[in-house]
Amino acid sequence: RLKALQMLGLQLAMASNLRALASSTYEIHPEDAPDQLKYDAKDQELYEASQALQEALNAPDVQTEERLWTKVINTYSSSNKNWTTDIVGRAYGNRGNSRSRQ
């Protein structure tokens, strides 16, 4: 019984430390957000990437959604276009969300 209480105390201390770390580690800097006005609206690859994002958002089920996010990541992560981090970052975030729903 003493061992169980010690373990519970350790778990509570760890949870408290994790909450403190999570709340103090991140800062959001809106000024660092991608400026989509700088994207070339005539860029065919950007158009295709945006269509791929929309296809993933409209996926009929979570497995298809995850597969489509992975496709976006694999297709565009090696691109050096100014919109790549925006598109691929969104795909990584959405893929993580889809995995959490499975």
C-alpha positions as CSV (number, residue, x, y, z in Angstrom):
1,R,0.0,0.0,0.0
2,L,2.9,2.4,0.8
3,K,4.4,1.6,-2.6
4,A,1.1,2.5,-4.3
5,L,0.9,5.8,-2.5
6,Q,4.5,6.6,-3.4
7,M,3.7,5.8,-7.1
8,L,0.6,8.0,-7.0
9,G,2.6,10.9,-5.5
10,L,5.3,10.5,-8.2
11,Q,2.6,10.5,-10.9
12,L,1.0,13.6,-9.5
13,A,4.3,15.4,-9.3
14,M,5.1,14.5,-12.9
15,A,1.7,15.7,-14.1
16,S,2.2,19.0,-12.3
17,N,5.6,19.4,-13.8
18,L,4.3,18.6,-17.3
19,R,1.5,21.2,-16.9
20,A,4.0,23.8,-15.8
21,L,6.3,23.0,-18.7
22,A,3.5,23.0,-21.2
23,S,2.2,26.4,-20.1
24,S,5.5,28.1,-20.0
25,T,7.3,26.8,-23.1
26,Y,5.4,28.1,-26.0
27,E,5.1,31.6,-27.3
28,I,3.0,32.6,-30.3
29,H,4.3,35.2,-32.7
30,P,1.6,36.3,-35.1
31,E,4.1,38.5,-37.0
32,D,5.9,35.2,-38.0
33,A,2.9,33.8,-39.8
34,P,3.3,33.2,-43.5
35,D,2.3,36.2,-45.7
36,Q,0.0,34.6,-48.2
37,L,-0.1,37.9,-50.2
38,K,3.4,37.1,-51.3
39,Y,2.4,33.8,-52.9
40,D,2.3,33.8,-56.7
41,A,-1.3,33.3,-57.6
42,K,-0.3,32.0,-61.0
43,D,1.9,29.3,-59.6
44,Q,0.5,26.0,-60.9
45,E,2.2,24.0,-58.2
46,L,0.6,26.1,-55.5
47,Y,-2.8,25.6,-57.1
48,E,-2.2,21.8,-57.1
49,A,-1.0,21.9,-53.5
50,S,-4.1,23.9,-52.4
51,Q,-6.3,21.4,-54.3
52,A,-4.6,18.5,-52.5
53,L,-5.2,20.2,-49.1
54,Q,-8.9,20.6,-50.0
55,E,-9.1,17.0,-51.1
56,A,-7.7,15.9,-47.7
57,L,-10.1,18.2,-45.9
58,N,-13.0,16.6,-47.8
59,A,-11.9,13.0,-47.3
60,P,-14.8,10.6,-46.7
61,D,-13.1,8.9,-43.7
62,V,-10.2,9.4,-41.4
63,Q,-7.9,6.8,-42.9
64,T,-8.2,8.4,-46.4
65,E,-7.7,11.8,-44.8
66,E,-4.4,10.6,-43.1
67,R,-3.2,9.1,-46.4
68,L,-3.9,12.3,-48.3
69,W,-2.1,14.5,-45.7
70,T,0.9,12.2,-45.9
71,K,0.8,12.5,-49.7
72,V,0.8,16.3,-49.4
73,I,3.8,16.1,-47.0
74,N,5.7,13.7,-49.3
75,T,4.9,15.7,-52.4
76,Y,5.7,19.2,-51.3
77,S,8.2,19.0,-48.4
78,S,11.2,19.1,-50.7
79,S,9.9,22.2,-52.6
80,N,11.8,25.5,-52.1
81,K,8.8,27.7,-52.9
82,N,7.9,30.4,-50.4
83,W,4.5,28.7,-49.6
84,T,6.0,25.3,-48.8
85,T,6.3,25.7,-45.0
86,D,2.7,26.9,-44.9
87,I,1.2,24.1,-46.9
88,V,3.4,21.3,-45.4
89,G,3.0,22.7,-41.9
90,R,-0.8,22.6,-42.2
91,A,-0.6,19.0,-43.6
92,Y,1.5,17.9,-40.6
93,G,-0.9,19.5,-38.1
94,N,-4.0,18.1,-39.8
95,R,-2.4,14.6,-40.2
96,G,-1.8,14.6,-36.5
97,N,-5.4,15.6,-35.8
98,S,-6.6,12.8,-38.1
99,R,-4.4,10.2,-36.3
100,S,-5.8,11.3,-32.9
101,R,-9.3,10.6,-34.2
102,Q,-8.5,7.0,-35.1
